[in-house]
Amino acid sequence: MKKDHDSSSSGIQIIDKTTTFLQNKPGIYHMKGSQGKTLYIGKAKNLKKRVKSYLRQNQLSIRMQRMISLIKSIETVTTNSEAEALLLESNLIKKLKPPFNILLRDDKSFPYILIRNDHKWPQLLKYRGQRIKKGHYFGPFPSTKDVNETIVTLEKAFLLRTCTDNAFGNRKRPCLLHQIKRCSAPCVNLISHKEYSSLVKETVSFLSGKNQTIQEKLGIAMQSASENKEYEKAAVYRDRIKALRQVQILRRSSIDEIEDIDILAGLQKGGITCIQVSFFRDGSNYGSKSYFPKHGSDEKVEDVLAAFISLFYASHPMPKKIYVNHKLQDPRLLEQAMKIRKGKKIHLMFPRKGEKRNMILRLEDEAKEALAKRLSRIESNKISLERIVEIFKLNKTPERIEVYDNSHIAGSEPVGGMIVANKEGFVKKEYRKYNIGKITPLLKQRTSDDYAMFREVLTRRFKRILTEDPDRASKSWPDLILIDGGQGHLSVALKTLRDLRIKNMPMVAMAKGLKRNKGKERFFSSNGKIFSLDPKSPTLYYLQRLRDEAHRFAITSHRQKRSKSLYKSELDKISGVGLKRKKILLQYFGSLQGISEAKILDLKKINGINRKTAEMIFNHFHDHV
């Protein structure tokens, strides 16, 4: 049951008034600020008692006291149990990202290795997302890099194909991977189906933890080939064994337990918490990843760890067992919630000794190292930001810096890029790219006008934020704008914001020297000052990093846009030939010229091209002759 308790009174009065309507039931409470903005979401075994506890302000942290001062309304939802309340809480936190809750910063899905079994010749590939494809999944891997490295070594060890079905079906000769001994070339029948199926089974067995068995089998085969003087065959087995050992190195240490387990270690220092997560599947370590949840400086590490578990496993596969390095306040509640979500029992444990305890200690060392690097970077950025305040005469230390740059080639495919940085470094989820020329008609005639491009980017950016937050109450407004450009770009920026009636926005243009050498930059400030910094200044180095990141982002976005444009061809003019068929045709014939010279019978040989489409393609090119 959902209720909304609204009032124009102070936060304390709203809480007091709300408690008179609440029941002694489990559920969640939803604290809202002005314009209905979500401030905080919490769960409770007893809603009435939990919400009422916020009236005892002397027992609350300064952060919670500040949150209460912003409350304009409270919404509550009752549930059947506290476990259901916990699930609802984690779902809403992930969706709404309330500023006063503990939040995950990086919540991307993990990549897996997939061996598909829905094709006669199974494909080995990297896979991310829901498990909708049929096959064997192995992972999760903590990063794409780990997956790519493992796939390369698996190619060397088992020679499975990694090409798409379209590429596989349309090949006439082996690809480069076969020539460098990373594929057995089933596309052109250089291996029998029986032999290939055997390779697939070996790959599945190896990734399932039967490492030693596979290596012993290959060792016997190598010895046999050598004794029979089949030295080339023996060399292939030797290379495969070498590749398998490389995979084992990548997979690091193993444990005796064959069940799926995750190990989590949380460490806290300087108001920042690092949660190090390590994944074990079939006894093999798939690696670990560092997480830095967003939370208040007064949160205890065990509370952050509990909140992390609730949020993390709301969108990631759950193992049978989860080991943690802190005794949690209510592990049984987390287990109940995960059982509802997963449909089976999940064990949450705090080992005090033995193998798992040793694994946790090693993971704590990883967390300690990651936390030290994070704190060092924050301290370095803090010093740079404090120096920026002095140099640019700012009123406060910037919490959000926006850096702008444009990229184009002689005006073609223009793209504007905005990157964001704060005391912790680059905030990539806040990056934005702007495809220029779609809104301002003038740009269709003057696409090489860099100033006009920059004006459009700034206009679009600040028109939107004026609509979303006209009072400049949120942290979405920049405290400093850094522009990759000179005096002209600064003048455009000042006029653009003046036209939008935006005042008191510090801006600095960073122009390269006469020979475009680093260290010779000139700065043009919105307060009228023009100056340079010592080439060896750490602050200059920091500003160069910001400028270079904006340039990298803008030019990468431009290249992506340009590649899409270049991919457009004569084929786009043919009805019935979409992106998929275009790829198939180009893969089969190699070029547009090859397609134009093809006969109808040749076109019909391609998977996905029927007689009608083949005739349309043939007629298109021959009608244009």
C-alpha positions as CSV (number, residue, x, y, z in Angstrom):
1,M,0.0,0.0,0.0
2,K,1.4,3.4,-1.0
3,K,0.8,6.7,0.9
4,D,2.1,10.2,0.4
5,H,2.4,12.5,3.3
6,D,2.9,16.1,2.2
7,S,3.3,19.4,4.1
8,S,4.9,22.8,3.7
9,S,6.2,22.7,7.2
10,S,9.8,21.9,8.2
11,G,11.3,18.5,7.9
12,I,10.9,17.6,11.6
13,Q,7.2,18.7,11.5
14,I,6.6,16.6,8.4
15,I,8.2,13.5,10.0
16,D,6.2,14.1,13.2
17,K,2.9,14.5,11.3
18,T,3.7,11.4,9.0
19,T,4.3,9.1,12.0
20,T,0.7,9.6,13.1
21,F,-0.6,7.9,9.9
22,L,2.0,5.1,9.8
23,Q,1.3,1.5,10.8
24,N,3.6,-0.9,12.7
25,K,4.3,-2.9,9.5
26,P,7.4,-3.5,7.3
27,G,8.0,-1.4,4.3
28,I,10.0,1.4,2.8
29,Y,10.0,5.2,3.3
30,H,10.8,7.7,0.6
31,M,12.0,11.1,1.7
32,K,11.4,13.8,-0.9
33,G,12.7,17.4,-1.3
34,S,11.5,20.3,-3.4
35,Q,9.9,19.5,-6.8
36,G,9.4,15.9,-5.6
37,K,13.2,15.1,-5.9
38,T,14.1,11.9,-4.0
39,L,16.5,12.5,-1.1
40,Y,16.7,9.2,0.7
41,I,15.0,5.7,0.6
42,G,15.1,3.5,3.6
43,K,13.6,0.1,4.6
44,A,12.1,-0.8,8.0
45,K,10.8,-3.8,9.9
46,N,8.4,-1.3,11.6
47,L,7.7,1.8,9.5
48,K,6.2,3.8,12.4
49,K,9.2,3.2,14.7
50,R,11.8,3.7,12.1
51,V,10.5,7.0,10.7
52,K,9.8,8.2,14.3
53,S,13.5,7.6,15.1
54,Y,14.4,10.6,12.9
55,L,12.9,12.9,15.5
56,R,15.8,12.2,17.8
57,Q,18.1,14.6,16.0
58,N,20.8,14.5,18.6
59,Q,21.4,10.9,17.7
60,L,21.7,11.6,13.9
61,S,24.8,12.4,11.9
62,I,25.2,15.9,10.5
63,R,24.5,14.4,7.0
64,M,21.2,13.0,8.1
65,Q,20.3,16.3,9.9
66,R,21.0,18.1,6.6
67,M,18.8,15.7,4.7
68,I,15.9,16.2,7.2
69,S,16.1,20.0,6.7
70,L,15.4,19.4,3.0
71,I,12.4,17.2,3.4
72,K,9.2,18.4,1.8
73,S,7.2,15.2,1.8
74,I,7.4,11.5,2.8
75,E,6.0,8.6,0.8
76,T,5.7,5.1,2.3
77,V,5.0,1.7,0.9
78,T,4.1,-1.3,3.2
79,T,5.3,-4.8,2.3
80,N,4.6,-8.3,3.6
81,S,8.1,-8.7,5.1
82,E,11.3,-6.9,5.9
83,A,13.0,-9.0,3.2
84,E,10.6,-7.7,0.6
85,A,11.2,-4.2,1.9
86,L,14.9,-4.7,1.4
87,L,14.4,-5.8,-2.2
88,L,12.1,-2.9,-2.9
89,E,14.6,-0.5,-1.3
90,S,17.5,-1.8,-3.4
91,N,15.5,-1.6,-6.6
92,L,14.4,2.0,-6.0
93,I,17.9,3.1,-4.9
94,K,19.3,1.7,-8.2
95,K,16.6,3.4,-10.2
96,L,16.4,6.8,-8.5
97,K,19.9,7.2,-7.1
98,P,19.0,9.3,-4.0
99,P,21.9,11.6,-3.0
100,F,21.8,10.6,0.7
101,N,21.9,6.8,0.1
102,I,24.9,4.6,-0.3
103,L,25.2,4.3,-4.1
104,L,27.2,2.1,-6.6
105,R,29.3,4.3,-8.9
106,D,30.1,1.6,-11.5
107,D,27.3,-1.0,-12.0
108,K,27.9,-2.3,-15.4
109,S,27.2,-5.9,-16.2
110,F,30.2,-8.2,-16.3
111,P,31.5,-9.8,-19.5
112,Y,31.5,-13.6,-19.8
113,I,33.0,-16.1,-22.2
114,L,30.3,-18.0,-24.1
115,I,30.6,-21.1,-26.2
116,R,27.4,-21.3,-28.2
117,N,25.8,-24.6,-28.9
118,D,23.1,-23.4,-31.3
119,H,25.3,-23.9,-34.3
120,K,26.8,-27.0,-35.9
121,W,30.3,-25.4,-35.5
122,P,30.1,-23.7,-32.0
123,Q,31.5,-20.2,-31.7
124,L,33.7,-18.9,-28.9
125,L,33.0,-15.3,-28.0
126,K,32.8,-12.5,-25.4
127,Y,29.3,-11.9,-24.1
128,R,27.7,-9.3,-22.0
129,G,24.0,-9.0,-21.0
130,Q,21.1,-11.4,-20.3
131,R,21.8,-15.1,-20.9
132,I,19.4,-15.4,-23.8
133,K,21.7,-17.3,-26.2
134,K,22.1,-21.1,-25.8
135,G,25.5,-22.3,-24.7
136,H,28.0,-22.6,-22.0
137,Y,28.8,-19.4,-20.0
138,F,32.0,-18.9,-18.1
139,G,32.6,-16.0,-15.7
140,P,32.0,-13.3,-14.6
141,F,35.3,-11.6,-15.5
142,P,36.1,-8.4,-13.8
143,S,37.0,-6.5,-17.0
144,T,36.8,-6.8,-20.8
145,K,40.6,-6.9,-20.8
146,D,40.6,-10.1,-18.8
147,V,38.1,-11.7,-21.2
148,N,40.0,-10.6,-24.3
149,E,43.3,-12.0,-23.0
150,T,41.7,-15.3,-22.0
151,I,39.9,-15.7,-25.4
152,V,43.2,-15.1,-27.3
153,T,44.9,-17.8,-25.2
154,L,41.9,-20.1,-25.7
155,E,42.1,-19.6,-29.4
156,K,45.7,-20.8,-29.3
157,A,44.9,-23.7,-27.1
158,F,41.7,-25.0,-28.7
159,L,41.5,-23.4,-32.1
160,L,37.8,-22.7,-31.9
161,R,36.2,-20.1,-34.3
162,T,35.4,-16.7,-33.0
163,C,33.9,-15.3,-36.2
164,T,30.2,-14.4,-36.6
165,D,27.8,-16.9,-38.3
166,N,27.6,-14.6,-41.4
167,A,31.3,-14.4,-41.8
168,F,31.6,-18.2,-41.2
169,G,28.9,-19.0,-43.8
170,N,30.4,-16.8,-46.5
171,R,34.1,-17.6,-46.3
172,K,35.8,-19.1,-49.4
173,R,39.3,-19.5,-47.8
174,P,40.8,-19.5,-44.3
175,C,41.1,-16.2,-42.5
176,L,44.2,-14.7,-40.9
177,L,43.5,-16.4,-37.5
178,H,44.1,-19.8,-39.2
179,Q,47.4,-18.7,-40.6
180,I,48.6,-17.6,-37.2
181,K,47.5,-20.9,-35.6
182,R,44.5,-19.5,-33.6
183,C,41.7,-21.2,-35.6
184,S,41.2,-24.7,-37.1
185,A,39.3,-23.2,-40.1
186,P,36.0,-25.2,-39.9
187,C,34.5,-22.6,-42.3
188,V,36.3,-24.3,-45.2
189,N,36.3,-27.8,-43.7
190,L,40.0,-28.0,-42.8
191,I,38.9,-29.9,-39.7
192,S,36.3,-32.7,-39.4
193,H,33.1,-32.1,-37.4
194,K,34.1,-34.9,-35.1
195,E,37.5,-33.4,-34.4
196,Y,36.0,-29.9,-33.9
197,S,33.4,-31.3,-31.5
198,S,36.2,-32.8,-29.5
199,L,37.9,-29.4,-29.3
200,V,34.7,-27.9,-28.0
201,K,34.3,-30.5,-25.3
202,E,38.0,-30.0,-24.2
203,T,37.4,-26.2,-24.0
204,V,34.3,-26.6,-21.9
205,S,36.1,-29.1,-19.6
206,F,39.1,-26.8,-19.2
207,L,36.9,-23.8,-18.4
208,S,35.0,-26.0,-15.9
209,G,38.1,-26.6,-13.9
210,K,39.5,-29.8,-15.4
211,N,42.8,-28.1,-16.2
212,Q,45.2,-30.9,-15.3
213,T,43.2,-33.6,-17.1
214,I,43.3,-31.7,-20.4
215,Q,47.0,-30.9,-20.1
216,E,47.8,-34.6,-19.4
217,K,45.7,-35.6,-22.5
218,L,47.5,-33.2,-24.7
219,G,50.9,-34.2,-23.3
220,I,50.2,-37.9,-24.2
221,A,49.1,-36.8,-27.7
222,M,52.2,-34.7,-28.2
223,Q,54.5,-37.6,-27.1
224,S,52.7,-40.0,-29.4
225,A,53.0,-37.6,-32.4
226,S,56.7,-37.2,-31.7
227,E,57.3,-40.9,-31.5
228,N,55.5,-41.3,-34.8
229,K,57.8,-38.6,-36.3
230,E,54.7,-36.3,-36.8
231,Y,56.7,-33.3,-35.7
232,E,54.4,-30.6,-37.0
233,K,51.5,-32.2,-35.2
234,A,53.6,-32.5,-32.0
235,A,54.5,-28.8,-32.3
236,V,50.8,-27.9,-32.5
237,Y,50.2,-29.9,-29.3
238,R,53.2,-28.2,-27.6
239,D,51.8,-24.8,-28.5
240,R,48.4,-25.7,-27.1
241,I,49.9,-26.9,-23.8
242,K,51.8,-23.7,-23.6
243,A,48.7,-21.6,-24.2
244,L,46.8,-23.6,-21.5
245,R,49.5,-22.8,-19.0
246,Q,49.1,-19.1,-19.9
247,V,45.3,-19.3,-19.3
248,Q,46.1,-20.8,-15.8
249,I,48.4,-17.8,-15.1
250,L,45.6,-15.4,-16.2
251,R,43.1,-17.3,-13.9
252,R,45.5,-16.9,-11.0
253,S,45.0,-19.0,-7.8
254,S,42.5,-21.8,-7.3
255,I,40.6,-23.1,-4.3
256,D,39.5,-26.5,-3.3
257,E,35.8,-25.6,-3.3
258,I,34.1,-26.3,-6.7
259,E,30.9,-24.4,-5.9
260,D,30.5,-20.8,-7.2
261,I,31.6,-18.3,-4.5
262,D,32.3,-14.6,-4.3
263,I,34.6,-13.1,-1.7
264,L,34.1,-9.5,-0.6
265,A,36.6,-7.4,1.4
266,G,35.7,-3.9,2.6
267,L,38.2,-1.4,3.9
268,Q,37.7,2.2,4.9
269,K,40.0,5.2,5.2
270,G,39.5,9.0,5.0
271,G,35.8,8.7,4.6
272,I,36.2,6.4,1.5
273,T,35.3,2.7,1.3
274,C,36.8,0.2,-1.1
275,I,34.9,-3.0,-1.7
276,Q,37.2,-5.6,-3.4
277,V,35.1,-8.4,-5.1
278,S,36.7,-11.6,-6.2
279,F,34.9,-14.2,-8.3
280,F,35.5,-18.0,-8.0
281,R,33.8,-20.4,-10.4
282,D,34.4,-24.2,-10.5
283,G,37.4,-23.6,-8.1
284,S,39.1,-21.1,-10.4
285,N,39.7,-17.4,-9.6
286,Y,38.3,-15.2,-12.4
287,G,39.9,-12.1,-10.9
288,S,38.8,-9.2,-8.7
289,K,37.5,-5.7,-9.1
290,S,37.6,-2.6,-6.8
291,Y,34.4,-0.7,-6.1
292,F,34.1,2.7,-4.3
293,P,30.5,3.2,-3.3
294,K,29.3,6.7,-2.8
295,H,28.3,7.3,0.9
296,G,28.5,9.8,3.7
297,S,31.8,10.1,5.6
298,D,30.0,8.9,8.8
299,E,28.9,5.5,7.4
300,K,30.5,2.4,9.0
301,V,32.3,0.0,6.7
302,E,30.1,-2.9,7.7
303,D,27.0,-0.9,6.8
304,V,28.5,0.2,3.5
305,L,29.3,-3.5,2.8
306,A,25.8,-4.6,3.6
307,A,24.3,-2.0,1.4
308,F,26.7,-2.9,-1.4
309,I,25.7,-6.5,-1.3
310,S,22.0,-5.6,-1.5
311,L,22.6,-3.3,-4.5
312,F,25.3,-5.3,-6.3
313,Y,23.4,-8.6,-6.4
314,A,20.2,-6.9,-7.5
315,S,21.7,-6.8,-11.0
316,H,24.5,-9.4,-11.0
317,P,24.3,-13.2,-10.8
318,M,24.5,-14.5,-7.2
319,P,26.9,-17.4,-6.3
320,K,25.9,-20.1,-3.8
321,K,28.1,-18.6,-1.2
322,I,29.4,-15.1,-0.3
323,Y,32.2,-14.6,2.1
324,V,32.8,-11.2,3.7
325,N,35.6,-9.7,5.9
326,H,33.2,-8.0,8.4
327,K,30.5,-9.3,10.6
328,L,27.3,-7.8,9.3
329,Q,24.5,-6.6,11.5
330,D,21.7,-8.7,9.9
331,P,23.2,-11.3,7.5
332,R,20.0,-13.5,7.7
333,L,17.9,-10.6,6.4
334,L,20.2,-10.3,3.3
335,E,20.0,-14.0,2.8
336,Q,16.2,-14.0,2.9
337,A,16.0,-11.1,0.4
338,M,18.5,-12.8,-2.0
339,K,16.5,-16.1,-1.7
340,I,13.4,-14.2,-2.8
341,R,15.3,-12.7,-5.7
342,K,17.2,-15.8,-6.7
343,G,14.7,-18.5,-5.8
344,K,17.2,-20.6,-3.8
345,K,19.2,-20.3,-0.6
346,I,22.3,-18.1,-0.6
347,H,24.8,-18.4,2.2
348,L,26.4,-15.3,3.6
349,M,29.4,-16.1,5.8
350,F,32.1,-14.4,7.9
351,P,35.1,-16.9,8.1
352,R,37.4,-16.5,11.1
353,K,40.0,-19.1,10.0
354,G,41.1,-21.5,7.3
355,E,41.4,-21.2,3.5
356,K,38.6,-18.7,3.1
357,R,40.1,-16.5,5.8
358,N,43.4,-16.5,4.0
359,M,41.7,-15.6,0.8
360,I,40.0,-12.7,2.5
361,L,43.3,-11.4,3.9
362,R,44.9,-11.5,0.4
363,L,41.8,-9.6,-0.9
364,E,42.2,-7.1,1.9
365,D,45.7,-6.4,0.6
366,E,44.3,-5.7,-2.9
367,A,41.7,-3.4,-1.4
368,K,44.3,-1.6,0.7
369,E,46.4,-1.0,-2.4
370,A,43.4,0.2,-4.5
371,L,42.3,2.5,-1.6
372,A,45.8,4.0,-1.3
373,K,45.9,4.8,-5.0
374,R,42.4,6.4,-4.8
375,L,43.3,8.6,-1.8
376,S,46.6,9.6,-3.4
377,R,44.8,10.7,-6.5
378,I,42.2,12.6,-4.5
379,E,44.9,14.4,-2.5
380,S,46.8,15.3,-5.7
381,N,43.6,16.6,-7.3
382,K,42.7,18.5,-4.2
383,I,46.0,20.3,-4.2
384,S,45.6,21.2,-7.9
385,L,42.0,22.4,-7.3
386,E,43.1,24.6,-4.4
387,R,45.8,26.1,-6.7
388,I,43.3,26.7,-9.4
389,V,41.2,28.7,-7.0
390,E,44.2,31.0,-6.4
391,I,45.2,31.3,-10.0
392,F,41.8,31.9,-11.5
393,K,40.5,33.9,-8.5
394,L,37.5,31.7,-7.9
395,N,35.2,32.1,-4.9
396,K,35.3,28.4,-3.9
397,T,37.0,25.1,-4.7
398,P,35.3,23.8,-7.9
399,E,33.3,20.6,-7.2
400,R,32.5,20.2,-10.9
401,I,34.7,21.3,-13.8
402,E,33.3,21.0,-17.4
403,V,35.8,21.0,-20.3
404,Y,34.7,21.6,-23.9
405,D,36.3,20.8,-27.3
406,N,35.1,20.4,-30.9
407,S,36.3,17.9,-33.5
408,H,35.8,17.9,-37.3
409,I,37.7,17.6,-40.6
410,A,37.2,20.7,-42.7
411,G,33.8,21.1,-41.2
412,S,32.6,17.5,-42.0
413,E,30.9,15.4,-39.3
414,P,31.4,18.0,-36.6
415,V,31.1,16.8,-33.0
416,G,31.3,18.7,-29.7
417,G,32.5,17.0,-26.6
418,M,32.0,17.8,-22.9
419,I,33.9,16.0,-20.2
420,V,33.4,16.4,-16.4
421,A,36.0,16.2,-13.6
422,N,35.9,16.6,-9.8
423,K,38.2,16.0,-6.9
424,E,38.2,12.2,-7.5
425,G,39.1,12.5,-11.2
426,F,37.1,12.1,-14.4
427,V,33.4,11.5,-14.1
428,K,32.8,9.5,-17.3
429,K,29.1,8.9,-16.8
430,E,28.6,12.7,-17.1
431,Y,30.4,13.0,-20.4
432,R,28.3,14.3,-23.3
433,K,28.7,14.4,-27.0
434,Y,26.8,16.8,-29.3
435,N,26.2,16.1,-33.0
436,I,26.5,19.5,-34.4
437,G,24.4,20.8,-37.3
438,K,21.1,19.3,-36.6
439,I,19.6,22.2,-34.7
440,T,21.2,25.4,-36.0
441,P,20.3,25.8,-39.8
442,L,23.2,28.3,-40.1
443,L,25.7,25.5,-39.5
444,K,24.6,23.6,-42.6
445,Q,26.2,26.5,-44.6
446,R,29.0,27.3,-42.2
447,T,30.0,23.9,-40.7
448,S,33.7,24.9,-40.7
449,D,32.9,27.8,-38.3
450,D,34.4,26.5,-35.0
451,Y,32.9,29.4,-33.0
452,A,29.4,28.6,-34.3
453,M,29.9,25.0,-33.4
454,F,31.0,25.9,-29.9
455,R,28.1,28.3,-29.5
456,E,25.6,25.5,-30.4
457,V,27.2,23.1,-27.9
458,L,27.0,25.6,-25.1
459,T,23.5,26.7,-26.0
460,R,22.2,23.1,-26.0
461,R,24.0,22.3,-22.8
462,F,22.8,25.3,-20.7
463,K,19.3,25.5,-22.2
464,R,18.7,22.0,-20.9
465,I,20.1,22.6,-17.5
466,L,18.1,25.8,-17.2
467,T,15.0,23.8,-17.8
468,E,15.9,21.0,-15.4
469,D,17.4,23.2,-12.6
470,P,16.7,26.9,-13.0
471,D,17.6,27.7,-9.4
472,R,21.1,26.2,-9.7
473,A,20.4,24.0,-6.7
474,S,21.9,20.8,-7.9
475,K,25.5,19.8,-8.5
476,S,24.8,19.5,-12.2
477,W,25.9,23.1,-12.6
478,P,29.7,23.6,-13.2
479,D,31.8,25.6,-10.9
480,L,34.3,26.2,-13.7
481,I,34.2,25.9,-17.5
482,L,37.5,25.1,-19.2
483,I,37.6,25.7,-23.0
484,D,40.1,24.2,-25.4
485,G,40.6,27.4,-27.4
486,G,41.7,31.0,-27.2
487,Q,40.3,34.5,-26.7
488,G,37.7,34.1,-29.5
489,H,36.3,31.0,-27.9
490,L,36.0,32.7,-24.5
491,S,34.2,35.6,-26.1
492,V,31.7,33.3,-27.7
493,A,31.2,31.5,-24.4
494,L,30.6,34.8,-22.5
495,K,28.1,36.0,-25.1
496,T,26.3,32.7,-25.2
497,L,25.8,32.5,-21.5
498,R,24.9,36.2,-21.3
499,D,22.2,35.7,-24.0
500,L,20.8,32.9,-21.8
501,R,20.9,35.3,-18.8
502,I,23.4,33.1,-16.9
503,K,25.6,35.1,-14.6
504,N,28.6,34.4,-12.3
505,M,30.0,31.5,-14.3
506,P,33.8,31.3,-14.1
507,M,35.3,30.4,-17.5
508,V,38.9,30.0,-18.8
509,A,40.1,29.4,-22.3
510,M,43.3,27.4,-22.7
511,A,45.2,28.2,-25.9
512,K,48.2,26.3,-27.2
513,G,51.4,28.2,-27.8
514,L,52.5,29.5,-31.1
515,K,54.2,26.2,-32.0
516,R,51.4,24.2,-30.3
517,N,53.9,22.9,-27.8
518,K,52.9,21.7,-24.4
519,G,54.1,24.1,-21.6
520,K,53.6,27.2,-23.7
521,E,49.8,27.5,-23.1
522,R,48.2,30.9,-22.6
523,F,45.1,31.3,-20.4
524,F,42.3,33.7,-21.0
525,S,40.1,34.2,-18.0
526,S,36.5,35.5,-17.8
527,N,37.7,38.1,-15.3
528,G,39.9,39.6,-18.1
529,K,43.3,38.3,-17.1
530,I,45.7,36.7,-19.6
531,F,48.6,34.7,-18.3
532,S,50.8,31.6,-18.6
533,L,52.0,29.1,-16.0
534,D,55.4,27.7,-15.3
535,P,55.9,24.8,-17.8
536,K,56.9,22.6,-14.8
537,S,53.9,23.5,-12.7
538,P,51.9,20.5,-11.4
539,T,48.8,22.7,-11.9
540,L,49.6,23.2,-15.6
541,Y,50.0,19.4,-15.9
542,Y,46.6,18.9,-14.2
543,L,44.9,21.4,-16.6
544,Q,46.7,19.8,-19.6
545,R,45.2,16.4,-18.5
546,L,41.7,17.9,-18.5
547,R,42.2,19.5,-21.9
548,D,43.7,16.3,-23.4
549,E,40.9,14.2,-22.1
550,A,38.3,16.5,-23.7
551,H,40.2,16.4,-26.9
552,R,40.4,12.6,-26.8
553,F,36.7,12.3,-26.1
554,A,35.7,14.8,-28.9
555,I,38.0,13.2,-31.5
556,T,36.9,9.7,-30.6
557,S,33.2,10.7,-31.0
558,H,34.1,12.4,-34.3
559,R,35.7,9.2,-35.6
560,Q,32.7,7.1,-34.6
561,K,30.4,9.5,-36.5
562,R,32.7,9.6,-39.5
563,S,33.0,5.8,-39.6
564,K,29.2,5.5,-39.7
565,S,29.2,8.1,-42.6
566,L,31.9,6.3,-44.5
567,Y,30.0,3.0,-44.2
568,K,27.2,4.5,-46.2
569,S,27.5,3.3,-49.8
570,E,25.6,2.7,-53.0
571,L,24.0,-0.3,-51.3
572,D,22.0,2.1,-49.1
573,K,20.0,3.1,-52.2
574,I,18.8,-0.5,-52.8
575,S,15.4,-1.3,-51.3
576,G,15.5,-4.4,-49.1
577,V,19.3,-4.2,-48.4
578,G,19.7,-3.1,-44.8
579,L,22.7,-3.0,-42.5
580,K,22.7,-6.8,-42.0
581,R,22.6,-7.7,-45.7
582,K,25.1,-5.0,-46.5
583,K,27.6,-6.5,-44.1
584,I,27.0,-10.0,-45.5
585,L,27.5,-8.8,-49.1
586,L,30.7,-6.9,-48.3
587,Q,32.1,-9.8,-46.3
588,Y,31.4,-12.2,-49.2
589,F,32.6,-10.1,-52.2
590,G,35.1,-8.0,-50.4
591,S,34.2,-4.6,-51.9
592,L,31.4,-2.6,-53.6
593,Q,33.1,-3.3,-57.0
594,G,32.9,-7.1,-56.4
595,I,29.2,-6.8,-55.6
596,S,28.5,-4.7,-58.7
597,E,30.2,-7.3,-60.9
598,A,28.4,-10.3,-59.4
599,K,25.9,-12.3,-61.4
600,I,22.4,-13.1,-60.0
601,L,23.4,-16.7,-59.4
602,D,26.5,-15.5,-57.4
603,L,24.3,-13.3,-55.3
604,K,21.8,-16.1,-54.6
605,K,24.5,-18.3,-53.1
606,I,24.8,-16.0,-50.1
607,N,22.9,-16.8,-46.9
608,G,20.0,-14.3,-46.5
609,I,19.9,-13.2,-50.1
610,N,16.8,-14.6,-52.0
611,R,16.2,-14.4,-55.7
612,K,14.1,-11.2,-55.5
613,T,16.8,-9.4,-53.5
614,A,19.5,-10.7,-55.8
615,E,17.7,-9.4,-58.9
616,M,17.2,-6.0,-57.2
617,I,20.9,-5.7,-56.4
618,F,21.9,-6.8,-59.9
619,N,19.4,-4.5,-61.7
620,H,20.5,-1.5,-59.5
621,F,24.1,-1.7,-60.6
622,H,23.4,-2.6,-64.2
623,D,20.7,0.1,-64.7
624,H,23.3,2.6,-63.6
625,V,25.8,1.6,-66.2
